Amino acid sequence: MDYNEEELLSHQNPAYDQAAKMFLSKKKMLAWILKRVVVEYKDVSLKDIEETYIEGEPQVSVVPVNPDHPVPQSIKGSRNEDSSPTEGKIVFDILFHARAPVSGELITLIINIEAQKQYPDKYPLIKRGVYYACRALSSEKEREFTGIDYGSICKVYSIWLCMEPPAGEDSSINSYFLMEKQLHGSHMEDPLLYDLINITTIYLGKSDDGDRLISLLRLLFKEEISAADKKERLLEDYDLNLTDDMREELSIMCNLSEGIYERAYRKGAIEERAKINIEHVLKLLKNGVSVSIISDTVDISADEVKRIADQYHISLLH
């Protein structure tokens, strides 16, 4: 089976998505997101959010826990996967806790990334966001509190970063939360007692309209410039001095980004690859066939074989 352009790009997604998750899970990046979309941090400095209020190390798609059984105390507060025997596994891309600056209360935050994907057309994204937030909230029982101690429930923020906006629209940030509507009488509850779920969607379109977070995210995920140029702009424009891990993850994202591959296709730079039976090449590589033999068998250049092997992280035999 020959892989067409869409299929080739889809094969890049797992590595790209993981690099994007790892990059965004760094506290330097989380601080930017929290300050913009979480009301509790509106007047808090980025440095304080990063160094004081984000607790522990954010978890990135690595810890599976079944909500139908008690959660071991050793992983309390660090679950980023929710599963049920009847519903299957639900993965939270990034899950972490932070302290509210004023009250000191714990907040549970989930960030899910629709990286390199179009706006989903099989279901409304907002409904998926509500579902994820509700599952995260309900899974706090036996993790954040036991028995009937519902007063210990932590507020949940479910933040969705989508690389493409709905058709015909541009960049936007929308927040959805619980509100009280008084129908009779004078009694009103403290919002802290019921405003426990917030869903925020962030769509990256063609412009930022002056929004600093959108501008930062567009630089990371949409602008077609080199990793070196992005690193320079991140430092100059956003005072983001990247760690070694962040530099490596950014390089992976730039190398595997859809923009680079789509641009290369438009220019005809990799027309040869579109005609290759990649499945055949991969089978030969995995069976330990040398580059020279594969080159002769499939009738492509040795350099092209090496590029495919590198793309799929397969060791070569020369």
C-alpha positions in Angstrom: 0.0 0.0 0.0 1.4 3.4 -1.0 1.1 6.1 1.7 -0.4 9.4 0.4 0.4 12.8 1.8 -2.2 12.7 4.5 -1.0 9.3 5.7 2.6 10.3 5.7 1.7 13.3 7.9 -0.4 11.2 10.2 2.7 9.0 10.9 4.4 12.1 12.2 1.8 12.8 14.8 2.8 10.5 17.7 6.3 11.8 18.0 5.2 15.4 17.4 2.4 15.2 19.8 4.6 13.7 22.6 7.2 16.4 22.1 4.5 19.1 22.2 3.1 17.6 25.4 6.5 17.4 27.0 7.3 21.0 26.0 4.0 22.4 27.3 4.3 20.4 30.6 7.3 22.5 31.6 6.5 24.9 34.4 7.8 27.8 32.4 5.1 27.2 29.8 2.3 26.2 32.2 2.8 29.5 33.9 1.9 31.4 30.7 -1.2 29.3 30.2 -2.4 29.6 33.9 -1.8 33.4 34.0 -4.0 33.9 30.9 -6.9 31.5 31.4 -7.1 30.7 35.1 -8.7 33.7 37.0 -6.9 32.9 40.2 -3.5 33.8 38.7 -4.5 36.9 36.8 -2.5 39.2 39.1 0.3 36.8 39.9 3.7 37.0 38.2 4.8 34.3 35.8 7.8 33.6 38.0 5.7 33.1 41.1 3.3 30.8 39.3 6.2 28.7 38.0 8.2 28.6 41.2 5.6 28.8 44.0 2.1 27.7 42.9 2.6 24.8 40.5 3.0 21.7 42.7 5.2 18.7 42.0 6.0 17.6 38.5 3.2 17.6 35.9 2.4 14.1 34.6 2.4 13.5 30.9 0.4 10.4 29.8 2.3 8.0 31.9 0.2 6.9 35.0 -2.8 4.6 34.5 -5.3 4.4 37.3 -8.7 2.7 37.5 -11.2 4.9 39.2 -13.3 1.9 40.2 -10.7 0.9 42.7 -9.0 2.9 45.5 -6.0 5.0 44.3 -2.7 4.2 46.1 -1.5 7.0 48.2 1.9 6.9 46.5 0.4 8.4 43.4 -2.1 10.7 45.0 -2.5 13.9 43.1 -0.5 12.7 40.1 -3.0 10.6 38.0 -3.2 11.6 34.4 -5.1 8.6 33.0 -8.6 7.7 33.9 -10.0 4.3 33.0 -13.1 2.2 33.7 -13.8 -1.5 32.9 -17.0 -0.4 31.1 -15.7 2.7 29.3 -12.1 2.0 28.4 -9.2 4.3 29.0 -9.3 8.1 28.9 -6.0 9.8 28.7 -5.3 13.3 30.1 -2.4 14.6 28.1 -1.0 16.8 31.0 -2.3 16.7 34.5 -1.0 18.7 37.5 -2.0 20.5 40.7 -1.5 24.1 41.7 -2.3 26.2 44.8 -4.7 29.1 44.5 -2.7 32.3 45.5 -5.3 33.7 47.9 -7.2 30.8 49.4 -4.3 28.3 49.2 -6.8 25.7 48.0 -5.6 23.0 45.6 -6.7 23.2 41.9 -6.6 20.3 39.5 -5.6 21.2 36.0 -5.8 19.2 32.8 -4.4 20.3 29.5 -5.3 18.3 26.4 -3.6 19.1 23.1 -5.2 18.6 19.8 -1.8 18.9 18.1 -1.5 18.9 14.3 -5.2 18.1 14.0 -8.1 19.8 12.3 -11.1 20.9 14.4 -12.9 17.7 15.2 -15.9 17.1 13.0 -17.2 13.9 14.7 -18.2 15.5 17.9 -18.3 19.0 19.5 -15.0 19.6 21.3 -16.6 21.5 24.1 -18.7 18.4 25.0 -15.5 16.3 25.2 -14.0 19.0 27.4 -17.0 18.9 29.8 -16.8 15.1 29.9 -13.1 15.1 30.7 -13.6 17.7 33.5 -16.4 15.7 35.0 -14.4 12.5 35.0 -11.4 14.3 36.6 -13.7 15.8 39.3 -15.4 12.5 40.1 -12.1 10.6 40.2 -11.0 12.8 43.1 -13.0 10.6 45.4 -10.7 8.2 47.3 -7.8 10.2 45.9 -8.3 13.8 47.2 -10.9 12.8 49.8 -12.6 9.8 51.2 -16.1 8.9 52.3 -18.5 11.8 52.3 -15.9 14.6 52.7 -17.1 16.4 49.6 -15.9 19.7 51.1 -12.4 18.7 50.0 -13.2 18.5 46.3 -10.7 20.4 44.2 -11.7 22.7 41.4 -10.9 21.3 38.0 -9.7 23.3 34.9 -9.9 21.4 31.6 -7.9 23.4 29.0 -8.0 22.4 25.4 -5.4 23.6 22.9 -6.5 23.1 19.4 -4.1 23.8 16.5 -6.9 24.7 14.1 -10.0 26.8 14.8 -13.5 25.9 13.6 -14.0 26.5 9.9 -14.1 30.2 8.9 -13.0 31.4 12.3 -9.7 32.8 13.7 -7.8 32.5 17.0 -9.9 32.6 20.1 -10.0 31.7 23.8 -13.3 30.8 25.4 -14.1 29.9 29.0 -17.1 27.9 30.4 -18.0 27.7 34.0 -20.8 27.2 36.6 -22.9 30.2 37.6 -25.7 30.7 40.1 -29.1 32.1 39.0 -31.3 33.1 41.9 -34.9 32.1 41.1 -36.5 33.0 44.4 -35.6 34.4 47.8 -32.4 36.1 48.9 -30.1 33.2 49.6 -26.9 33.0 47.6 -24.0 30.6 47.9 -20.3 31.4 47.9 -19.1 30.8 44.3 -16.1 28.9 45.7 -18.6 26.2 46.8 -20.1 25.4 43.4 -17.9 26.9 40.7 -15.8 23.7 40.6 -15.5 23.1 36.8 -14.0 25.3 34.2 -13.5 24.4 30.6 -11.3 26.6 28.4 -10.7 26.2 24.7 -7.8 27.8 22.9 -7.9 27.9 19.1 -4.9 28.9 17.1 -5.8 30.6 13.9 -4.0 32.9 11.4 -3.6 35.9 13.8 -3.2 36.6 17.4 -5.1 40.0 17.6 -2.6 41.2 20.3 -3.2 38.3 22.7 0.2 37.4 24.2 -0.6 33.7 24.9 -2.0 33.2 21.4 1.1 34.9 20.0 3.4 32.6 22.0 1.5 29.4 21.0 1.4 30.5 17.4 5.1 31.0 17.4 5.6 27.5 18.8 3.1 25.6 16.7 2.2 27.6 13.6 5.1 29.7 12.4 7.3 28.0 9.8 10.7 29.1 11.0 13.7 27.1 12.3 14.1 25.9 15.8 17.0 28.3 16.3 14.9 31.3 15.3 12.1 30.2 17.6 14.5 29.8 20.5 15.8 33.3 19.9 12.3 34.8 19.7 11.2 32.9 22.8 14.0 34.5 24.7 13.7 38.0 23.3 9.9 38.3 23.1 8.8 36.2 26.1 11.8 36.0 28.3 11.7 32.2 28.0 15.2 30.8 28.5 14.7 27.2 27.5 16.1 24.2 29.4 18.1 21.5 27.5 15.0 19.3 27.5 12.8 22.1 26.1 15.4 22.9 23.3 15.4 19.2 22.3 11.6 19.0 22.3 11.3 22.2 20.3 13.8 20.8 17.7 11.7 17.6 17.4 8.5 19.7 16.9 10.1 21.8 14.2 11.5 18.8 12.4 8.2 16.9 12.4 5.7 19.8 12.2 3.0 19.6 9.6 3.9 23.0 8.3 7.4 21.8 7.3 6.1 18.7 5.6 3.2 20.4 3.9 5.5 23.2 2.6 7.9 20.6 1.3 5.1 18.9 -0.6 4.0 22.1 -2.1 7.5 22.8 -3.3 7.9 19.3 -4.6 10.9 18.8 -2.4 9.8 15.3 -1.4 7.7 14.2 -4.3 9.8 11.0 -4.5 8.6 10.0 -1.0 4.9 10.3 -1.9 5.5 7.6 -4.5 7.4 5.2 -2.2 5.8 2.0 -0.8 6.9 3.0 2.7 5.2 0.0 4.2 7.6 -2.2 2.1 10.6 -0.1 3.1 9.7 -0.4 6.8 9.3 -4.1 6.6 12.7 -4.5 5.0 14.3 -2.2 7.5 12.8 -4.1 10.5 14.0 -7.4 9.0 17.6 -6.0 9.1 18.0 -5.6 5.3 20.9 -3.3 4.5 20.4 0.2 3.0 22.1 -0.7 -0.3 19.9 -3.7 -0.9 16.7 -1.8 0.0 17.8 1.0 -2.3 18.2 -1.4 -5.2 15.0 -3.4 -4.4 12.6 -0.5 -4.0 14.4 1.7 -6.5 15.0 4.7 -4.3 18.1 6.5 -3.2 20.1 5.3 -0.2 19.6 8.8 1.4 15.9 8.3 1.1 16.1 5.0 2.9 18.1 6.6 5.7 15.6 9.4 6.0 12.7 6.9 6.4 14.7 4.8 8.9 15.5 8.0 10.9 11.9 9.1 10.8 10.8 5.8 12.3 13.8 5.4 14.7 15.0 2.2 13.1 18.7 1.3 13.3 20.4 0.7 10.0 22.6 -2.0 8.6 25.0 -0.8 5.9 
